[in-house]
Structures are given as C-alpha cells and as structure tokens.
Amino acid sequence: MSVAADEELQTKIIDKLHWDDRVNSANIGVTVNDAKVTLRGTVPSYRAKTIVEEDTREIKGITEVINHLQVQYPSTTAVPIDEEIASNVANALTWDSDIDANKIDVSVVGGLLTLRGIVDAYWKKFQVEDIAYGITGVIDIINELAVVPTKIPEDEEIARSIENALERNTFVEAEDVNVVVENGRVTLTGFVPNWSAWRAAHNTASYTKGVVKVVDGLAIRYLEEQEFFT
C-alpha cells in the first residue's frame, strides 16, 4: 500500500472519531502503516477504548488494529479503591441471570482486575468481562475464566452447528470460512469481506453450544481490493 493510501485511511479514522459524539479524540493518536492501524493515547473509560477500536475497524481498507490506548479516568471522577472495585464487580455479576457469580472470583490490584473461576459457555466468559469493564475504576482485565460446559457435544456436532449458522448469516459467505473443531476448540480460517463479517463469524462460533475457545485465523479481504490499492 502507498503512503498516500495510508494517509487517506488515517484521515478517515480521525474524521470518524471526531464525528462520534461518544468519543473525545483530543488525546488519541492514530498511525497507519500498510493498512495496519495503531491507536495510542488516553481515553476516560474502557467503554471509550472499545468504541474507538470498533469505529476504526469499520473503516474500509483496514486490515489490522493494534489498540494501545490507556484508560485514564478524569480528575473529576471519584475512583474507588481496589477493594471497592472488586466488590462492585462482584455485585454487578449477581444481577445477570446468565452468570453464576458464585463460581467467579474477582480480585483487583491497582485497577487491574483478574477474573478466575468457571463459566459454562464460551460467550459467558466475555459477558462477564463486559460487565466488569462497565465498573468505574477498572483499568484493564486479566480474564482467566475457564469454560466448562455442563454437556459437551461431539466436535462434529459443534462444527456442523457453526457451519449451518454461517449459512444463515447474511454477512458471511460460508464457503469462504473453514471451521475445524477439536475438543471444543474452534479454529476459523479463510477470509471475510469486512469487519462486520469477521465479527459475525466470530460471534457465530462463540455462541455455539459446547465451544470452549475460538482461535481466529480469518483474514479480511475487501471485495474492491484491487481498486483500493491502485
């Protein structure tokens, strides 16, 4: 990719972040090298960090996003001490009927939250993480939750379920995505046309019963790739 093309992508990203009223882009730096984007700087919450990354990925032509943004709470925000943060996270988990909070241990050191314990579905591992990130004071998360399904389908059944779901998904060309399952561990390879399709394929695998881990080997290959690179 040419320098001009990288600069054009950088401008589109900066413009989109400036447009998004949920984001204060004043302290965000964006660099682009061969369609790979690196985000640096500070944001006031982890939610903002996630929004910035999602906005960036939605720009056509981006092949990779490296998110080095740091969460730095505003001076006007009263940040709880570690023990209070841990307690607030634990309490928040009890409000979600999908989560068995009794099987999850929460600890916080310097705003860094560690999650340990078990969940019975792969998607619940990240639902716990999403809940925790919404708690004031959480700077980052180490997610060590183990996925232990109460009933584990055979690998062939899991693969068939994922493939059928991909066939039904309007964002994904199922024939372009390869699904391999071994002991509940799903590996996705092949290519998808954009970030929305990547997310749809990944979510399809994540939400399938019996999955304990998803390994992403998908590449984004834009349909108008040749026109973009000229």
Disulfide bonds with the S-S distance in Angstrom:
none
